[in-house]
Amino acid sequence: MRVHVDSSKCQGHNRCYALAPELFDVDEYGNAFELNDGVVPVELEAKARLAANNCPEFAIIIED
């Protein structure tokens, strides 16, 4: 699984970072981006889905 943050949609709510700091970080403007080229370890897949489901802007894309 991979995750990607669509930077054109991200508004800096940072819910993804709050829920899955192992997968996301924020830049100096407060916008999120994926870590590790978006590769999600199997043990963090549930966190990735939780982060995507809690993004108010639907900016997180999951590729299975």
C-alpha positions as CSV (number, residue, x, y, z in Angstrom):
1,M,0.0,0.0,0.0
2,R,1.0,3.6,-0.7
3,V,-0.3,6.9,0.4
4,H,-0.1,10.3,-1.3
5,V,-1.2,13.7,-0.1
6,D,-2.7,15.9,-2.9
7,S,-1.1,19.2,-2.1
8,S,-3.7,21.1,-4.1
9,K,-6.4,19.9,-1.7
10,C,-4.6,19.9,1.6
11,Q,-5.7,22.8,3.8
12,G,-3.4,22.1,6.8
13,H,-5.8,20.6,9.2
14,N,-3.1,18.0,10.0
15,R,-5.4,15.3,11.1
16,C,-3.3,12.8,9.1
17,Y,-0.2,13.8,11.0
18,A,-2.0,13.6,14.4
19,L,-3.4,10.1,13.6
20,A,-0.3,8.7,11.8
21,P,2.9,10.6,12.4
22,E,4.8,7.5,11.2
23,L,3.3,8.1,7.7
24,F,2.9,11.9,7.4
25,D,4.7,15.1,8.4
26,V,3.9,18.8,7.8
27,D,5.9,21.5,6.1
28,E,6.7,25.0,7.3
29,Y,3.3,26.2,6.0
30,G,1.4,23.5,7.9
31,N,0.6,21.4,4.8
32,A,1.0,17.6,5.1
33,F,3.1,15.3,3.0
34,E,3.8,11.6,3.0
35,L,7.0,10.1,4.4
36,N,9.0,7.2,3.0
37,D,7.9,7.9,-0.6
38,G,4.4,7.0,0.6
39,V,5.2,3.4,1.3
40,V,3.0,2.1,4.1
41,P,4.3,-0.9,6.1
42,V,1.6,-3.6,6.6
43,E,1.4,-2.9,10.3
44,L,0.4,0.7,9.6
45,E,-2.2,0.1,6.9
46,A,-5.1,0.6,9.4
47,K,-3.6,4.0,10.4
48,A,-3.2,5.0,6.8
49,R,-6.9,4.3,6.2
50,L,-7.9,6.1,9.4
51,A,-6.0,9.2,8.3
52,A,-7.5,9.1,4.8
53,N,-11.0,8.7,6.2
54,N,-10.5,11.7,8.6
55,C,-9.1,14.1,6.1
56,P,-11.8,16.8,5.7
57,E,-10.5,17.8,2.2
58,F,-10.1,14.2,0.9
59,A,-6.5,15.0,0.1
60,I,-5.1,11.6,1.0
61,I,-5.0,9.0,-1.8
62,I,-4.5,5.4,-1.0
63,E,-3.1,3.0,-3.6
64,D,-3.5,-0.7,-2.7
